[in-house]
Amino acid sequence: MPIFESVFESTAEQLARPVLRPVASPAAVPGERGERVGRAAESRGLLPVPSALREVLPDAGLRRGTAVSVAGGDTGLLLALAAGVKETEGGWAAAVGLPDLGLAAAEGYGLDLRRLLVADDPGPHWAEVVSVLAGAVELIMLRPDGPVPSKLAARLAAVLRRSGCVLLVAGPWPGAALRLGVRSGRWFGLGDGHGQLVGRQVEVVAEGRGSAVRGRTARLWLPDEHGAVRPLQEQPQPVAEPVAEPMALRVAAVV
């Protein structure tokens, strides 16, 4: 290991410990990963994703040891991509720099709150926190506190490759192996200015390097009336007229 990476990671461990917390009584203490992943996905070096998202990903899963950018930081898409971690043995995940993350929404998408570590406000030390967590969890959801320098992204990329951890970034990331985003969407459930949001239809697009260069799309409920992600295979029942998707509604329903 190059000396600068060794110093970076040892310092990171000291900085990260005070800001981490479990969100529920932990099921087990996360440690070295070993044989903790589903056999089918492990044989291909992939982290599973919910079935509804497999068609939009070039490998039908998230390539281990890579960073994935979620354009616009769409919280629903971020949680949906992370939900597949429950299919691995152990299934630990972490959220860094996401103080407004809705835990009820995370659980609705399928994340196990007993296996979720949270660093709400790591401040300028977010990179060190990510470096430490990469050796202990399968997947990290991250919102950096500002633009990410290419050199820092490259240094963390080396950490991810060694650990096999997947980094889901809410926003742009230099050198991301895959970029996903919500191209269009509409909510259902509100009547004439009142009622309850029951679901969102979206078109998700994925593009990146290699087999993902050409891009793929999928139409999904994100979330459906039960808070989960599923394919949009037919027109919804007329629960109410669709509504526009201002930021206030998206935050209230997804977060």
URMO-V265025 format. One record per helix or strand of 2 or more residues. SS is the DSSP state (hx for helix, st for strand). FROM is the first residue (numbers start at 1). LEN is the number of residues. If there is no record, write none. Layout:
{{SS & FROM & LEN} {SS & FROM & LEN}}
This chain:
{{hx & 3 & 17} {st & 21 & 2} {hx & 39 & 5} {st & 46 & 2} {hx & 51 & 4} {st & 62 & 2} {st & 67 & 4} {hx & 71 & 3} {hx & 75 & 13} {st & 93 & 4} {hx & 103 & 7} {hx & 113 & 3} {st & 116 & 4} {hx & 123 & 11} {st & 139 & 4} {hx & 150 & 14} {st & 166 & 5} {st & 178 & 13} {st & 195 & 14} {hx & 210 & 3} {st & 216 & 7} {st & 229 & 3} {st & 242 & 2} {hx & 247 & 8}}
